[in-house]
Amino acid sequence: MNSRLVKTIKRSVPDPLIRRGRKLIDSIPTTPVNSPGGIRSEITRRLNRKSKFPYAEPFRAVENQSDIKLKLPILGSAVSVVAVKEGPKYVVGAIGTSKPANRWLNDMLVTETRLYLDARDRHVHALGSSEDPDEVIELFVSCVRMVLTTRLADESGKFDTGQNVSAYWSAGVVNFGDWSGPHIINRLTGRRPLLPNRVKLDPRVVYSVGSILGWFNRDNVDVWGSGLMRPFTDEEIASRRKLTGIRIHAVRGKITQQHLVEQIGWDVPDTYGDPALLLPRLYTPHRAGQGKVAFTPHGNHQKYFAKHILGDVNFVNVKADLRDVVDAVAGARAVVSTSLHGLIIAQAYQIPWVWLRIDDHPLWGADFKFEDFFSTLDNSGISRASISIQDLPEVDIEALAENAHLPALAVDLDKLQNSLPTPIATGVTLPLPAKKIDHPL
């Protein structure tokens, strides 16, 4: 890194962080990396040469002596910045070692990083990757700065209301379908979605992708493309009827619309569609799927299929980054999926698909959310298949894919996109340029 970049980074560190003892200045290297000892020893030496971090453990190698890790003084020191060795390169990002830490990273960095599964099946919120030692150091320092400044803003509630938006999505568990919501809002508005329970933003909250309409019991909600998981109970109906400030801009399907109108009495427009259908307008896949069949099991079904896949099939992990899943699905010749958003992504990118139902292991809500989505399609073109768990050793996914179809979509995508109630961020010009993290690590 040259001296100008060093000075820029130093100036960008908020004074409150320095006052609290988080002295990032000592962590910024000032000369090129040329040590024959390798990048790990050189980074370690530089980060600790003047003085050890007053707020965290000094750098130390972990596991096979090739990865680099630094604990940060937030959430009980359960958040670390890491450089994970992956072949000839390092993947640099943040990782949590507790459920609260992972939840916080999921909440705050969903649109700022790219999910990467390391060799231990841990999710790294990656800022980037490189083989070049200088670039690795720059990424590492930038990641430390990003995490600490984000935490400071979170603790103080000081997020720019012109650049952020209160939004809700299912952030507790990594799932590409649910996480497509904040990505889409970010791309369409330039704003960073933030969970409402974390920051002091506009009291109105946007609910978008996912079967999350039955979860909220709060006033001042904007619904954009969400759906129900199941019908409301009598108790839920009574409580929802008391809510105020509820504005429905679009819903996933006609069954959700029917229940909201008939059970709750809300005003629901004839604007349909899961917002994930808009992804082709916002993201161009970078990898082809080699023309294979893509199999996308729901997270609850993955363990059953892990050892029972017949044929030359691309097994898609729904806990991977949204962009990795889209790359795999959009490059396939056909998709077989027990995951709703596996089907929706296939439909969006015009890939024929088959819905595979596991009769003796149905998902929560059974078929409700699937039929809700199917209400926006030509029903005659929907391909369905059913199996039981005991059938798995003999299930041929490639054979199932021979019956894949692409139903006609009865959704006005322009109308859906234009119904998003969130205004464009201050000073932002659309469309947004592609991000570096949009490219595979």
TORPA-858977 format. One record per residue (C-alpha): residue number from 0; residue in three letters; chain; x, y, z. Coordinates in steps of 0.02 Angstrom, whole numbers, always signed. Example, Ala and Ser with C-alpha at 12.3 -4.5 7.8 and 13.67 -1.06 7.14 Angstrom:
// TORPA-858977
   bavo   tilo   romar        u        v        w
      0    ALA       A     +615     -225     +390
      1    SER       A     +684      -53     +357
This chain:
// TORPA-858977
   bavo   tilo   romar        u        v        w
      0    MET       A       +0       +0       +0
      1    ASN       A      +66     +172      -40
      2    SER       A      +76     +313      +86
      3    ARG       A      -78     +402      +15
      4    LEU       A     -187     +248      +46
      5    VAL       A     -117     +231     +221
      6    LYS       A     -160     +412     +260
      7    THR       A     -334     +390     +187
      8    ILE       A     -369     +239     +296
      9    LYS       A     -302     +327     +450
     10    ARG       A     -415     +477     +417
     11    SER       A     -565     +363     +391
     12    VAL       A     -554     +285     +564
     13    PRO       A     -683     +374     +672
     14    ASP       A     -614     +469     +820
     15    PRO       A     -732     +379     +940
     16    LEU       A     -649     +216     +895
     17    ILE       A     -478     +286     +936
     18    ARG       A     -542     +362    +1097
     19    ARG       A     -606     +192    +1147
     20    GLY       A     -434     +117    +1124
     21    ARG       A     -464      +35     +956
     22    LYS       A     -303      +96     +879
     23    LEU       A     -309      +34     +702
     24    ILE       A     -164     +146     +653
     25    ASP       A      -37      +22     +719
     26    SER       A     -114     -112     +609
     27    ILE       A      -84      -21     +445
     28    PRO       A      +74      -78     +354
     29    THR       A     +172      +57     +264
     30    THR       A     +292      -39     +152
     31    PRO       A     +270     -172      +18
     32    VAL       A     +272     -354      +68
     33    ASN       A     +432     -438      +13
     34    SER       A     +476     -554     +155
     35    PRO       A     +531     -727     +102
     36    GLY       A     +446     -792     +258
     37    GLY       A     +278     -780     +171
     38    ILE       A     +124     -674     +191
     39    ARG       A      +70     -745     +359
     40    SER       A     +231     -709     +451
     41    GLU       A     +249     -540     +367
     42    ILE       A      +74     -482     +414
     43    THR       A      +98     -546     +590
     44    ARG       A     +262     -452     +608
     45    ARG       A     +193     -289     +542
     46    LEU       A      +35     -289     +644
     47    ASN       A     +132     -315     +804
     48    ARG       A     +297     -228     +771
     49    LYS       A     +258      -61     +859
     50    SER       A     +142     -119     +995
     51    LYS       A      +18     -257    +1018
     52    PHE       A     -165     -217     +993
     53    PRO       A     -230     -143    +1156
     54    TYR       A     -402     -214    +1121
     55    ALA       A     -373     -385    +1048
     56    GLU       A     -256     -531    +1041
     57    PRO       A     -108     -511     +924
     58    PHE       A     -115     -602     +760
     59    ARG       A      -90     -788     +769
     60    ALA       A     -101     -929     +644
     61    VAL       A     -236    -1059     +668
     62    GLU       A     -270    -1236     +610
     63    ASN       A     -139    -1282     +481
     64    GLN       A      -28    -1131     +509
     65    SER       A      -88    -1053     +347
     66    ASP       A     -240     -951     +402
     67    ILE       A     -232     -784     +492
     68    LYS       A     -354     -727     +625
     69    LEU       A     -380     -573     +734
     70    LYS       A     -513     -561     +869
     71    LEU       A     -605     -396     +883
     72    PRO       A     -669     -318    +1046
     73    ILE       A     -853     -333    +1005
     74    LEU       A     -989     -456    +1057
     75    GLY       A     -877     -539    +1186
     76    SER       A     -730     -552    +1065
     77    ALA       A     -835     -674     +963
     78    VAL       A     -805     -584     +798
     79    SER       A     -640     -606     +707
     80    VAL       A     -565     -546     +545
     81    VAL       A     -483     -690     +453
     82    ALA       A     -379     -726     +299
     83    VAL       A     -421     -904     +248
     84    LYS       A     -299     -995     +133
     85    GLU       A     -388    -1061      -20
     86    GLY       A     -264    -1135     -143
     87    PRO       A     -143     -998     -197
     88    LYS       A     -251     -857     -129
     89    TYR       A     -323     -791      +34
     90    VAL       A     -507     -755      +62
     91    VAL       A     -523     -609     +183
     92    GLY       A     -678     -576     +287
     93    ALA       A     -765     -579     +456
     94    ILE       A     -822     -731     +551
     95    GLY       A     -922     -759     +710
     96    THR       A     -888     -889     +843
     97    SER       A    -1055     -875     +934
     98    LYS       A    -1237     -870     +881
     99    PRO       A    -1259     -686     +930
    100    ALA       A    -1101     -640     +835
    101    ASN       A    -1155     -735     +680
    102    ARG       A    -1328     -658     +689
    103    TRP       A    -1252     -484     +701
    104    LEU       A    -1141     -515     +550
    105    ASN       A    -1289     -583     +454
    106    ASP       A    -1393     -431     +499
    107    MET       A    -1266     -297     +463
    108    LEU       A    -1156     -359     +321
    109    VAL       A    -1277     -451     +208
    110    THR       A    -1259     -328      +63
    111    GLU       A    -1079     -276     +101
    112    THR       A     -993     -446      +88
    113    ARG       A    -1002     -613       -1
    114    LEU       A    -1034     -773      +96
    115    TYR       A     -895     -900      +84
    116    LEU       A     -897    -1075     +159
    117    ASP       A     -724    -1124     +221
    118    ALA       A     -655    -1300     +240
    119    ARG       A     -736    -1313     +412
    120    ASP       A     -907    -1266     +341
    121    ARG       A     -904    -1097     +429
    122    HIS       A     -979     -944     +348
    123    VAL       A     -854     -806     +314
    124    HIS       A     -926     -636     +268
    125    ALA       A     -793     -606     +137
    126    LEU       A     -738     -436      +76
    127    GLY       A     -631     -510      -62
    128    SER       A     -488     -625     -106
    129    SER       A     -316     -610     -182
    130    GLU       A     -150     -697     -212
    131    ASP       A      -56     -534     -197
    132    PRO       A      +13     -505      -20
    133    ASP       A      -10     -317      -27
    134    GLU       A     -192     -336      -81
    135    VAL       A     -223     -461      +58
    136    ILE       A     -157     -338     +187
    137    GLU       A     -264     -199     +114
    138    LEU       A     -418     -311     +118
    139    PHE       A     -381     -363     +297
    140    VAL       A     -362     -186     +362
    141    SER       A     -517     -131     +266
    142    CYS       A     -618     -273     +341
    143    VAL       A     -563     -231     +519
    144    ARG       A     -611      -50     +489
    145    MET       A     -779      -96     +411
    146    VAL       A     -830     -212     +554
    147    LEU       A     -779      -93     +693
    148    THR       A     -857      +62     +614
    149    THR       A    -1018      -35     +581
    150    ARG       A    -1024      -93     +761
    151    LEU       A     -995      +83     +825
    152    ALA       A    -1136     +150     +717
    153    ASP       A    -1247       +7     +774
    154    GLU       A    -1214      +40     +958
    155    SER       A    -1247     +226     +940
    156    GLY       A    -1390     +211     +815
    157    LYS       A    -1302     +333     +700
    158    PHE       A    -1345     +270     +527
    159    ASP       A    -1379     +395     +388
    160    THR       A    -1566     +389     +355
    161    GLY       A    -1535     +445     +176
    162    GLN       A    -1424     +295     +141
    163    ASN       A    -1510     +156     +239
    164    VAL       A    -1683      +82     +258
    165    SER       A    -1771      -17     +395
    166    ALA       A    -1811     -187     +324
    167    TYR       A    -1851     -360     +387
    168    TRP       A    -1796     -527     +319
    169    SER       A    -1762     -698     +396
    170    ALA       A    -1582     -665     +447
    171    GLY       A    -1559     -792     +586
    172    VAL       A    -1518     -936     +469
    173    VAL       A    -1419     -922     +308
    174    ASN       A    -1538     -951     +164
    175    PHE       A    -1510     -878       -8
    176    GLY       A    -1696     -857      -43
    177    ASP       A    -1736     -753     +110
    178    TRP       A    -1575     -655      +90
    179    SER       A    -1617     -604      -87
    180    GLY       A    -1736     -474      -13
    181    PRO       A    -1604     -355      +58
    182    HIS       A    -1495     -378      -97
    183    ILE       A    -1639     -330     -213
    184    ILE       A    -1689     -179     -109
    185    ASN       A    -1507     -124     -106
    186    ARG       A    -1489     -138     -295
    187    LEU       A    -1652      -50     -334
    188    THR       A    -1628      +95     -213
    189    GLY       A    -1443     +108     -169
    190    ARG       A    -1491      +96      +15
    191    ARG       A    -1422      -29     +138
    192    PRO       A    -1563     -129     +222
    193    LEU       A    -1545     -141     +410
    194    LEU       A    -1652     -242     +529
    195    PRO       A    -1767     -126     +626
    196    ASN       A    -1722     -196     +796
    197    ARG       A    -1542     -139     +772
    198    VAL       A    -1549      +44     +726
    199    LYS       A    -1646     +204     +751
    200    LEU       A    -1711     +232     +577
    201    ASP       A    -1881     +270     +501
    202    PRO       A    -2012     +180     +607
    203    ARG       A    -2087     +108     +448
    204    VAL       A    -2016      -63     +403
    205    VAL       A    -2012     -148     +232
    206    TYR       A    -2054     -333     +227
    207    SER       A    -2001     -411      +62
    208    VAL       A    -1945     -585       +6
    209    GLY       A    -1999     -735     +106
    210    SER       A    -2146     -817     +193
    211    ILE       A    -2136     -687     +331
    212    LEU       A    -2306     -602     +325
    213    GLY       A    -2371     -709     +467
    214    TRP       A    -2226     -660     +580
    215    PHE       A    -2251     -475     +605
    216    ASN       A    -2365     -405     +738
    217    ARG       A    -2314     -223     +731
    218    ASP       A    -2379      -60     +662
    219    ASN       A    -2307      +39     +515
    220    VAL       A    -2259      -99     +395
    221    ASP       A    -2238      -90     +206
    222    VAL       A    -2264     -260     +124
    223    TRP       A    -2177     -286      -43
    224    GLY       A    -2191     -459     -117
    225    SER       A    -2198     -559      +45
    226    GLY       A    -2308     -711      +70
    227    LEU       A    -2388     -814     +206
    228    MET       A    -2321     -982     +266
    229    ARG       A    -2494    -1041     +318
    230    PRO       A    -2667     -970     +357
    231    PHE       A    -2685     -862     +512
    232    THR       A    -2752     -935     +673
    233    ASP       A    -2903     -853     +756
    234    GLU       A    -2788     -772     +884
    235    GLU       A    -2674     -704     +748
    236    ILE       A    -2823     -635     +652
    237    ALA       A    -2882     -540     +805
    238    SER       A    -2711     -464     +840
    239    ARG       A    -2677     -416     +658
    240    ARG       A    -2842     -325     +644
    241    LYS       A    -2783     -206     +780
    242    LEU       A    -2627     -153     +686
    243    THR       A    -2613      +20     +608
    244    GLY       A    -2508      +92     +469
    245    ILE       A    -2504      -69     +367
    246    ARG       A    -2480      -38     +181
    247    ILE       A    -2480     -182      +58
    248    HIS       A    -2391     -138     -104
    249    ALA       A    -2373     -314     -176
    250    VAL       A    -2389     -494     -117
    251    ARG       A    -2308     -654     -176
    252    GLY       A    -2466     -735     -241
    253    LYS       A    -2654     -737     -250
    254    ILE       A    -2679     -856     -104
    255    THR       A    -2588     -737      +13
    256    GLN       A    -2694     -595      -56
    257    GLN       A    -2854     -693      -24
    258    HIS       A    -2810     -729     +157
    259    LEU       A    -2759     -550     +195
    260    VAL       A    -2919     -481     +122
    261    GLU       A    -3042     -610     +188
    262    GLN       A    -2965     -647     +358
    263    ILE       A    -2889     -479     +408
    264    GLY       A    -2984     -355     +300
    265    TRP       A    -2830     -269     +231
    266    ASP       A    -2828     -179      +65
    267    VAL       A    -2718     -283      -52
    268    PRO       A    -2688     -227     -232
    269    ASP       A    -2681     -346     -379
    270    THR       A    -2492     -332     -385
    271    TYR       A    -2410     -502     -373
    272    GLY       A    -2240     -583     -379
    273    ASP       A    -2094     -635     -271
    274    PRO       A    -1964     -496     -289
    275    ALA       A    -1832     -629     -326
    276    LEU       A    -1911     -638     -499
    277    LEU       A    -1826     -469     -529
    278    LEU       A    -1650     -537     -504
    279    PRO       A    -1609     -554     -691
    280    ARG       A    -1629     -364     -702
    281    LEU       A    -1503     -340     -563
    282    TYR       A    -1376     -480     -572
    283    THR       A    -1292     -566     -719
    284    PRO       A    -1225     -739     -676
    285    HIS       A    -1037     -760     -689
    286    ARG       A    -1022     -949     -694
    287    ALA       A    -1104    -1076     -805
    288    GLY       A    -1169    -1237     -730
    289    GLN       A    -1091    -1344     -867
    290    GLY       A    -1265    -1383     -928
    291    LYS       A    -1295    -1507     -788
    292    VAL       A    -1454    -1535     -689
    293    ALA       A    -1453    -1426     -533
    294    PHE       A    -1530    -1503     -378
    295    THR       A    -1580    -1377     -244
    296    PRO       A    -1643    -1460      -85
    297    HIS       A    -1719    -1356      +53
    298    GLY       A    -1605    -1335     +203
    299    ASN       A    -1713    -1456     +303
    300    HIS       A    -1690    -1588     +168
    301    GLN       A    -1504    -1574     +133
    302    LYS       A    -1451    -1706     +259
    303    TYR       A    -1563    -1836     +179
    304    PHE       A    -1494    -1811       +4
    305    ALA       A    -1310    -1788      +43
    306    LYS       A    -1271    -1972      +16
    307    HIS       A    -1407    -2015     -108
    308    ILE       A    -1380    -1919     -269
    309    LEU       A    -1381    -2024     -427
    310    GLY       A    -1316    -1961     -593
    311    ASP       A    -1208    -1815     -644
    312    VAL       A    -1300    -1683     -542
    313    ASN       A    -1243    -1515     -472
    314    PHE       A    -1293    -1514     -287
    315    VAL       A    -1334    -1332     -244
    316    ASN       A    -1310    -1278      -63
    317    VAL       A    -1450    -1160      -12
    318    LYS       A    -1339    -1096     +128
    319    ALA       A    -1215    -1027       +3
    320    ASP       A    -1208     -846      -56
    321    LEU       A    -1356     -790     -161
    322    ARG       A    -1243     -756     -310
    323    ASP       A    -1164     -929     -303
    324    VAL       A    -1336    -1009     -303
    325    VAL       A    -1395     -902     -448
    326    ASP       A    -1236     -944     -545
    327    ALA       A    -1269    -1130     -522
    328    VAL       A    -1456    -1124     -560
    329    ALA       A    -1444    -1006     -708
    330    GLY       A    -1310    -1114     -788
    331    ALA       A    -1408    -1276     -773
    332    ARG       A    -1506    -1361     -910
    333    ALA       A    -1644    -1402     -785
    334    VAL       A    -1679    -1383     -599
    335    VAL       A    -1754    -1505     -474
    336    SER       A    -1793    -1423     -308
    337    THR       A    -1878    -1450     -141
    338    SER       A    -1839    -1267     -103
    339    LEU       A    -1966    -1136     -155
    340    HIS       A    -1834    -1010     -204
    341    GLY       A    -1740    -1142     -301
    342    LEU       A    -1896    -1145     -412
    343    ILE       A    -1917     -956     -412
    344    ILE       A    -1736     -925     -465
    345    ALA       A    -1754    -1055     -603
    346    GLN       A    -1915     -971     -661
    347    ALA       A    -1832     -800     -657
    348    TYR       A    -1685     -856     -764
    349    GLN       A    -1794     -957     -883
    350    ILE       A    -1730    -1129     -831
    351    PRO       A    -1856    -1274     -838
    352    TRP       A    -1892    -1347     -667
    353    VAL       A    -1975    -1485     -566
    354    TRP       A    -2046    -1463     -392
    355    LEU       A    -1996    -1614     -288
    356    ARG       A    -2106    -1645     -136
    357    ILE       A    -2049    -1756       +8
    358    ASP       A    -2213    -1833      +63
    359    ASP       A    -2158    -1894     +234
    360    HIS       A    -2050    -1742     +274
    361    PRO       A    -2154    -1590     +220
    362    LEU       A    -2092    -1416     +257
    363    TRP       A    -2174    -1308     +388
    364    GLY       A    -2336    -1243     +315
    365    ALA       A    -2341    -1394     +198
    366    ASP       A    -2382    -1341      +19
    367    PHE       A    -2456    -1170      +58
    368    LYS       A    -2310    -1061       +0
    369    PHE       A    -2282    -1167     -155
    370    GLU       A    -2463    -1155     -209
    371    ASP       A    -2458     -969     -173
    372    PHE       A    -2314     -947     -295
    373    PHE       A    -2395    -1065     -420
    374    SER       A    -2550     -953     -420
    375    THR       A    -2446     -830     -523
    376    LEU       A    -2403     -963     -654
    377    ASP       A    -2493    -1060     -790
    378    ASN       A    -2543    -1209     -685
    379    SER       A    -2541    -1328     -833
    380    GLY       A    -2354    -1301     -853
    381    ILE       A    -2304    -1344     -675
    382    SER       A    -2202    -1504     -658
    383    ARG       A    -2221    -1597     -493
    384    ALA       A    -2145    -1755     -420
    385    SER       A    -2164    -1839     -251
    386    ILE       A    -2054    -1962     -157
    387    SER       A    -2030    -2025      +20
    388    ILE       A    -1868    -2032     +119
    389    GLN       A    -1858    -2220      +99
    390    ASP       A    -1854    -2196      -90
    391    LEU       A    -1695    -2093      -86
    392    PRO       A    -1568    -2230     -126
    393    GLU       A    -1658    -2258     -291
    394    VAL       A    -1707    -2081     -337
    395    ASP       A    -1629    -2026     -502
    396    ILE       A    -1628    -1836     -505
    397    GLU       A    -1576    -1831     -687
    398    ALA       A    -1724    -1939     -733
    399    LEU       A    -1841    -1825     -636
    400    ALA       A    -1769    -1676     -730
    401    GLU       A    -1825    -1750     -896
    402    ASN       A    -2000    -1692     -849
    403    ALA       A    -1946    -1513     -813
    404    HIS       A    -2053    -1373     -883
    405    LEU       A    -2051    -1184     -884
    406    PRO       A    -2228    -1121     -848
    407    ALA       A    -2288     -955     -915
    408    LEU       A    -2271     -817     -784
    409    ALA       A    -2426     -711     -754
    410    VAL       A    -2335     -570     -664
    411    ASP       A    -2309     -392     -723
    412    LEU       A    -2127     -370     -672
    413    ASP       A    -2126     -184     -709
    414    LYS       A    -2278     -160     -597
    415    LEU       A    -2196     -264     -460
    416    GLN       A    -2033     -166     -468
    417    ASN       A    -2120       +2     -471
    418    SER       A    -2223      -42     -318
    419    LEU       A    -2069      -44     -205
    420    PRO       A    -2106      +96      -80
    421    THR       A    -1924     +134      -36
    422    PRO       A    -1854     +293     -115
    423    ILE       A    -1685     +297     -200
    424    ALA       A    -1541     +339      -83
    425    THR       A    -1477     +517      -72
    426    GLY       A    -1349     +554     -208
    427    VAL       A    -1366     +385     -293
    428    THR       A    -1384     +361     -481
    429    LEU       A    -1462     +200     -543
    430    PRO       A    -1424      +71     -604
    431    LEU       A    -1289      +38     -477
    432    PRO       A    -1123      -24     -547
    433    ALA       A    -1076     -204     -513
    434    LYS       A     -986     -232     -349
    435    LYS       A     -818     -316     -335
    436    ILE       A     -897     -448     -223
    437    ASP       A    -1018     -492     -363
    438    HIS       A     -876     -588     -443
    439    PRO       A     -838     -763     -379
    440    LEU       A     -704     -770     -245
